[in-house]
Amino acid sequence: MASSDLLTLGRKLAAEGPHKLEKSPRRVRALYKDSYIVDTQEAQYVWEHPYYPQYWLPISALQHVQLSEQKEHPEGFTTGSLSNGSASIPNVLAFTKGPLEELVRIPFNSTGIVWFEEDEQVFVHPKDPYKRVDILPSTRHIKIGLDGQVLAESSNVLCLFETGLPTRYYLPKTSVSDWALLKESSTTTKCPYKGEANYYSVKLASGELANDLVWYYIHPTSESIGIAGRLCFYNEKVDVWVDGVKQERPKSKFGGDTKTFIQKMTGKGEVGGLPAIEMSHDKAMFGKAS
């Protein structure tokens, strides 16, 4: 987060307060440069926006580091960094009054910081306590197509139900109709609920490449281990048949007509590249796979 964005966030929270605030029951630790700079059972979930929380921590819970280069702002907060004497973490926000008084926000994806909830490492952002992921086996027949081509079909499916998102169908790799249509991508993204995703792009009938249309997890988190190695297609952007019935494309952040989608995914036309907009990832606020 740039310093200007941090200032904007501070002013917004000072004026409006957080979207929601509640104490986390979890032990939270942050490892930085071989030392735990936070080890607390008093972390606060703070929803700075409606989508997922960040951890705000009692200033008194900081250890082996100190707030430094602090700039005071009249709205009741400071911006600066955390320093251990030899290295520093920038873009740290702390409040001196209001509902966030005596709490500090350390950027979750700061270089060199590793976060733990209890004894499990957490990626991207804290897990939302109101978000649930269920993975259920299904023998419903799923067929995936795009641009007049059948991409995959199978009756050996895992349905992933994640709060607030469309049902995702995870298919075995053997369900792919023609592997010549898939090309490995160098893209990777991380999700706090499922782990690190890898991607395939899809070769369209026109010969153009639709980038990062398919994702899969080689080593998912323990809670999502069932989907390891399986393929999932953006069902907002492909045609999906369930037991022979073509489904309406879900209305979500990935919505839009096929022509616009192909423009985005291939970078052709005025639309440009696909924006990172999935709430499970924290690039600007959003990322890709779900």
Order of alpha helices (4+ residues) and beta strands (2+ residues): alpha-beta-beta-beta-beta-beta-beta-beta-beta-beta-beta-beta-beta-beta-beta-beta-beta-beta-beta-beta-beta-beta-beta-alpha-beta-beta
